[in-house]
Amino acid sequence: MTAYTTRDVADLIGLQSSSIRSWVRSGILSPERGARGEFRFSFRDLVLLKAIRELLDADISPRQLRRSLDSLRAELPSGRPLTSVRIMADGERIVVRDGRTVWEPRSRQFRIDFEVSDLAQQVAPI
């Protein structure tokens, strides 16, 4: 398994090393430790950090993001990683997609996700 250093991750994802270490301190990420105690990130960690960067780029505040990820982690069954769902921004809110189900992790409110193609097929016969 390939493991990435904090510097590798910063270069690949486009986040500052201090920001990456902050996400580790918050408990959102749990990288392995190398022989000298350095963080060693997995591909799964990179996927989650990429989602975090995209949410920050969508003007979601780090505080709101951290709270939403904490809520989401508490909702998911034990052992199921945050990367098992799609985490994205919908305006100023964070929403999660798991298959066809969409919800807001902080409020636990489900969202109705209308797809135009589905609606068009249902309306056409009428």
Secondary structure in CASP SS format (residue, H / E / C, confidence):
PFRMAT SS
TARGET T0000
AUTHOR 0000-0000-0000
METHOD secondary structure of the structure
MODEL  1
M C 1.00
T C 1.00
A C 1.00
Y E 1.00
T C 1.00
T H 1.00
R H 1.00
D H 1.00
V H 1.00
A H 1.00
D H 1.00
L H 1.00
I H 1.00
G C 1.00
L C 1.00
Q C 1.00
S H 1.00
S H 1.00
S H 1.00
I H 1.00
R H 1.00
S H 1.00
W H 1.00
V H 1.00
R H 1.00
S C 1.00
G C 1.00
I C 1.00
L C 1.00
S C 1.00
P C 1.00
E E 1.00
R E 1.00
G C 1.00
A C 1.00
R C 1.00
G C 1.00
E C 1.00
F E 1.00
R E 1.00
F E 1.00
S C 1.00
F H 1.00
R H 1.00
D H 1.00
L H 1.00
V H 1.00
L H 1.00
L H 1.00
K H 1.00
A H 1.00
I H 1.00
R H 1.00
E H 1.00
L H 1.00
L H 1.00
D H 1.00
A C 1.00
D C 1.00
I C 1.00
S C 1.00
P H 1.00
R H 1.00
Q H 1.00
L H 1.00
R H 1.00
R H 1.00
S H 1.00
L H 1.00
D H 1.00
S H 1.00
L H 1.00
R H 1.00
A H 1.00
E H 1.00
L C 1.00
P C 1.00
S C 1.00
G C 1.00
R C 1.00
P C 1.00
L H 1.00
T H 1.00
S H 1.00
V C 1.00
R E 1.00
I E 1.00
M E 1.00
A E 1.00
D E 1.00
G C 1.00
E C 1.00
R E 1.00
I E 1.00
V E 1.00
V E 1.00
R E 1.00
D E 1.00
G C 1.00
R C 1.00
T E 1.00
V E 1.00
W E 1.00
E C 1.00
P C 1.00
R C 1.00
S C 1.00
R C 1.00
Q C 1.00
F E 1.00
R E 1.00
I C 1.00
D C 1.00
F C 1.00
E C 1.00
V H 1.00
S H 1.00
D H 1.00
L H 1.00
A H 1.00
Q H 1.00
Q H 1.00
V H 1.00
A C 1.00
P C 1.00
I C 1.00
END
